[in-house]
Amino acid sequence: MITLLFILFAGLAVGCAVSVVVQRNPLYSAISLVGVFVSLAALYVMLAAPFIAAVQVIVYAGAIMVLVVFVIMLLNVEEEVRRRLRLRFLIPTAVVLAAVLIAETAFVIYFVQAQPSPMDPGTSEVGLTASIGTGLFTIYLLPFEITSVLLLMAIVGAMTLARRAQNVPVGVGVAPGAQVLTRSIVNPKAIGDATPVITNSTAEAERLLGGEKEE
Amino acid sequence: MEWLNRILEVAWGFVPITVTFIVVLMIVAYTVLAERRVLAFIQGRLGPNRVGYGGLLQPFADLLKFILKEDIVPDKSTRFVYFLAPVVAIMTALMTMIVYPFGPAVYIPILGEVRELVIARFDVALLYVLGITSVGVYGIALAGWSSNNKYSLMGGLRAASQLISYELSLGLSLIGVVLLSGTLDLYAIVEQQSGWYGLQWNIWRPDRIQFFGFLIYLISAIAETNRVPFDLPEAETELVAGFHTEYSAMKFALFFMAEYVNMLTVSMLATTLFLGGWNGPGVASFPILGVFYFLGKVVFFLFLYIWLRGTLPRFRFDQLMNFGWKFLLPVAILNIIFTATFAYFGLFG
């Protein structure tokens, strides 16, 4: 039974992985990658690691790939056109590397003494949430905290880059002539306030748009 | 004959799944009817009351209609994704049903043994629910993208951003309960809340009160299921019908069912984590009563959904985002900090 399920999910994972590379439409590649993540999660469950499986689905399939799909949808990325291969030496290189990889795998399978059978999900406690939590907050506390700081740095970096784009010079983008603006445009803090602000000249509109932004 | 026993064993595993599947679909059908009738009464109308006694057969008439309607596929849609989207939506909605404890250990006459009324009991049940729900976003987002319709696309994008935003506060609001129970196993969490005539429920239990956690969960759950007042992805005044504008017949019905199954899912999770699941007076001596208590509490939440729909106007999109990120998320984090602090210093017993 477990062998059948392994063949099913392993086949699904490999098939989806091939599909990620082969597909020309970026959205299809992204969906295939989600398939890879979900089948990997199923394999983790069979290896008695339910926590890793759940986190795999939540973080990769549920958060990261949703953002990727979101961006693909938002930008409406076109299908890649099939072009003539320019770097011809890549094909023999790929063949050699693939042969090396297969040889390594065969070596591991035939010469390294493996565990006789995968751990029984009913008895093993290594992959359960409690043991992982204990490990994270005792033995591996320092690596865990360092990883958190790394993620924090990434967030701060992204915030800095995103905020820098907003410092547009005063007066850029002001249409010439008298105009009626809404308060929400003039003052970014008054989101949704549609009270009209009437300006009689280009200079006045420029002053309004530049002036209130600086506070 | 060993292989025959193995096959029978596997087949037995499908029996509770099938029963749950049918019961869930029946509850969904009658929630739709209840919604139409209650909403009608709130608005001073009568609602559908012609098919069967008081309209009780209306869901089956609707089903027949959905099956018989013409199935229209837009010419320039992305066919494969267009067909995949409703499948993903309904599958992820139904898959979460396996972890909920519907009742305590009950003697089942056909089997001749005592069984816990839960399909699957495993270590990471709560994380499983969160994971499957987060995959459910694809159903809506892909439906919006593949229809090749700008209103659908807008609806899909709105849904995706809304679900990502509110998933955070939803997940964080549950951490308080997990901190105090010390387990992710839903059955164990329900068992911890038994006794004391309902005073042990996590929502108001004196030594581990999670009232704010419950409120945050409820609000984010309504946003997660795209219901009024957070139904921006299908705001009909702006987007026709949002992500399912181009879907018709049974494919539309699948989206419709997925929405109601999701409502049921979050109601069941709220009942399990905060309202004591199947606990209630008399469960200790008559365990089968637990099923009815569980269903009763779930029905209360479903009624709340309908009530809100009849009462509240819709948010604007920027209000929705501001509310989620600038109010709900900080409050959820504060709730975790307070709960953790009190739990650490032993103020929660």
Interface residues (C-beta under 8 A of the other chain):
Chain A: M1 L27 Y28 I31 V34 V38 A41 P50 F51 A53 A54 V55 V57 I58 A61 G62 A63 V66 L67 V69 F70 M73 L74 L128 T129 I191 G192
Chain B: R6 V10 T78 F80 V81 L84 F122 D123 V124 L127 Y128 L130 G131 I132 T133 S134 V135 V137 Y138 A141 L142 G144 W145 L153 G156 L157 A160 S161 L163 I164 E167 L184 R316 D318 Q319 N322
